[in-house]
Structure formats: C-alpha cells, structure tokens
Amino acid sequence: MRALKIIGLVLVSLLVLVLVTGLFVNGKYDVEREVTINKPKQEVFDYIKYLKNQDNFSVWAKIDPAMKKEFRGEDGTVGFVSAWDSEDPKAGKGEQKIIKINDGQRIDYELHFIEPFESTDFAYLTTEAVNDSVTTVKWGLDGKMKYPMNLMLLFMDMEEMLAPDLQNGLENLKTLLEQ
C-alpha cells in the first residue's frame, strides 16, 4: 500500500512539474521561406492575391484531391474565404480568410483549423522587386499554441515541420509563373 502511495505521489509530482514547465514555454512560432521569380512584381502579385490560385501551387491543397472546397466572397479582396473539408487527417477541415491586402506588396490571411485540432494561425505572402523583371516572394506562417498545448513545442520543431511545405509551394509557384 505504501509503495502505491509513493508511486502515486511521484506521478502527481511529475504531472505538476510538466504543467508548471508549460507556464514558461513560449508558445509562439513563425516560419518563413522565399523564392525568386523571373517575372515583374505586379504580375506576380496579381496572381498570388487570388486565394483560389493557391490550389495551383500549395502542397497542402494537393494532399487530398477529393477534399470538398467552398469559397465565399469576392476572391482577391479582404473578407474572401476559402474553406476545405477532407477525410484525410493531414488536410483536415478549416478556412483561410484574406484579412488585409497592401496592393502590390503583401496579403495577410487568417487560418482557422477546425479538424483534426482547433487553432487559429496567421499567414502572409509578400512580393518585393529585385529589378523590373525579377521578384522575391516570401511566404510565412505565424502561430501560437496556448497553454498547455504549448508543451508540444518542446518536442516539435515547427520550422522543420512547415518550412519544407512552404518552400515546395513557392517552388511550384515559381515553375507555374515562369512557364
């Protein structure tokens, strides 16, 4: 009986230690990648400002060809929503909404993931002219895991998880626009 009490006390102590540790773990993360495209800045921006066009270059849009998609609003404008619903847990269910556009320079999105887990993150695409015929495009994600989910960041590298998908999407965009 005494051994069970000791084991129980150790387990409770470990749980408390883990939960207290979570109070000090920064839950924020941000990942950004870039690519250079041999096209003028405005031409590149005019393509990426349409959220539906992400289906042509985003690796996430290609995870499940059978996923259900719904669009609400006028594409390329603030408030436009692209929603998806997939049986594949890698794609899940969620919505992406254009929340801000700085014409020719930056588009900001709110990503609301519903399944397989609920969270809200933010993404952006920017364009910067290298010269009259070359443009740098940056794609980034910013997120925050709330307590106690932030403990997962001790074991997960968001950079390692997300950067390859961002980079592959940008490489797809480059290939598409330079054809």
C-alpha positions in Angstrom: 0.0 0.0 0.0 2.8 2.4 0.9 4.5 1.7 -2.4 1.3 2.7 -4.3 1.2 5.9 -2.4 4.8 6.7 -3.3 4.2 5.8 -7.0 1.1 8.0 -7.0 2.9 10.9 -5.3 5.8 10.6 -7.9 3.3 10.6 -10.8 1.4 13.6 -9.4 4.7 15.4 -8.8 5.8 14.7 -12.4 2.5 15.9 -13.8 2.7 19.1 -11.7 6.3 19.7 -12.9 5.3 19.3 -16.6 2.3 21.7 -16.2 4.4 24.3 -14.4 7.1 24.0 -17.1 4.4 24.8 -19.7 3.9 28.1 -18.0 7.4 29.1 -19.1 7.3 27.7 -22.6 6.9 30.3 -25.3 4.0 29.1 -27.5 4.8 31.4 -30.4 6.3 30.2 -33.6 7.0 31.7 -37.0 8.3 30.2 -40.2 9.2 32.0 -43.5 10.6 30.9 -46.8 11.3 32.8 -50.0 11.8 32.3 -53.7 12.9 34.5 -56.6 10.6 34.5 -59.7 11.6 35.8 -63.1 8.5 38.0 -63.5 7.7 41.6 -62.7 6.4 42.3 -59.2 2.9 43.4 -60.1 2.4 40.4 -62.4 3.4 38.0 -59.5 1.2 39.9 -57.0 -1.8 39.9 -59.3 -1.5 36.1 -59.4 -1.0 35.4 -55.7 -3.6 37.8 -54.5 -6.3 35.4 -55.6 -6.7 32.8 -52.9 -8.1 30.3 -55.3 -4.7 30.3 -57.1 -3.1 28.7 -54.0 -4.8 25.5 -55.2 -2.3 25.6 -58.1 0.9 25.8 -56.0 0.3 25.0 -52.4 1.3 21.5 -51.4 -1.5 21.5 -48.7 -4.1 22.0 -51.4 -2.9 18.8 -53.2 -3.0 16.5 -50.1 -6.5 15.3 -50.9 -7.8 15.8 -54.5 -11.2 14.7 -53.2 -11.5 17.3 -50.5 -14.6 19.5 -50.5 -14.0 23.2 -51.1 -16.2 26.2 -50.6 -15.5 29.8 -51.5 -17.3 32.8 -50.0 -17.0 36.4 -51.1 -15.0 38.0 -53.9 -11.6 36.5 -54.5 -8.6 38.8 -54.2 -10.4 41.1 -51.7 -10.5 41.4 -48.0 -13.0 39.0 -46.5 -12.8 36.3 -49.1 -12.8 32.8 -47.6 -11.6 29.5 -48.9 -12.9 26.6 -46.8 -11.9 23.0 -47.1 -13.1 19.7 -45.6 -11.2 16.4 -46.0 -11.5 12.9 -44.7 -7.7 12.9 -44.7 -6.4 14.0 -41.3 -3.3 15.6 -43.0 -5.7 18.0 -44.7 -8.4 18.2 -42.1 -11.0 20.9 -42.1 -10.7 24.6 -41.9 -10.9 28.0 -43.5 -8.4 30.6 -44.8 -9.6 34.2 -45.0 -8.0 37.3 -46.6 -7.7 39.8 -43.7 -5.5 42.5 -45.3 -4.1 43.5 -48.6 -1.4 46.0 -49.3 -1.7 46.1 -53.1 1.4 45.0 -54.8 3.2 44.2 -51.6 1.5 41.9 -49.1 -1.5 39.8 -48.4 -2.4 38.6 -44.9 -4.5 35.6 -44.0 -6.2 34.1 -41.0 -6.1 30.3 -40.9 -8.8 28.7 -38.8 -8.1 25.0 -38.4 -11.1 23.0 -37.2 -10.0 19.4 -37.5 -8.0 17.4 -36.6 -7.4 20.1 -33.9 -8.8 23.6 -33.4 -6.4 26.5 -33.8 -6.1 29.9 -35.4 -2.8 31.0 -37.1 -1.8 33.7 -39.5 -0.1 33.6 -42.8 1.2 36.1 -45.4 2.6 36.4 -48.9 4.8 39.3 -49.8 6.4 40.5 -53.0 9.5 42.6 -53.4 11.0 43.7 -56.7 14.6 42.7 -57.2 14.5 44.6 -60.5 11.9 45.3 -63.2 11.7 41.6 -64.2 12.6 39.7 -61.0 10.5 39.4 -57.8 11.2 37.9 -54.4 8.1 36.2 -52.9 8.1 35.4 -49.2 5.5 33.0 -47.6 5.3 32.9 -43.9 3.2 31.5 -41.0 2.8 32.8 -37.5 1.1 30.9 -34.8 0.7 30.5 -31.1 0.0 27.3 -29.1 -2.0 28.1 -26.0 -1.2 26.5 -22.6 -1.0 23.5 -22.1 -0.7 22.7 -25.8 2.5 24.8 -25.9 4.3 21.9 -24.2 4.2 20.2 -27.6 6.7 22.8 -28.8 9.3 21.2 -26.5 9.1 18.1 -28.7 8.1 19.5 -32.1 10.1 21.7 -34.4 7.6 23.9 -36.3 10.4 25.1 -38.6 11.2 21.6 -39.6 7.6 20.7 -40.0 6.4 23.6 -42.0 9.3 25.1 -43.9 9.6 22.3 -46.5 5.9 22.7 -47.4 6.3 26.4 -47.7 9.4 26.1 -49.8 7.9 23.4 -52.1 4.8 25.6 -52.6 7.0 28.6 -53.5 9.0 26.4 -56.0 5.7 25.3 -57.5 4.6 28.9 -57.8 7.9 29.8 -59.5 7.6 26.9 -62.0 4.0 27.9 -62.7 4.6 31.6 -63.3 7.9 31.2 -65.3 6.3 28.8 -67.8 
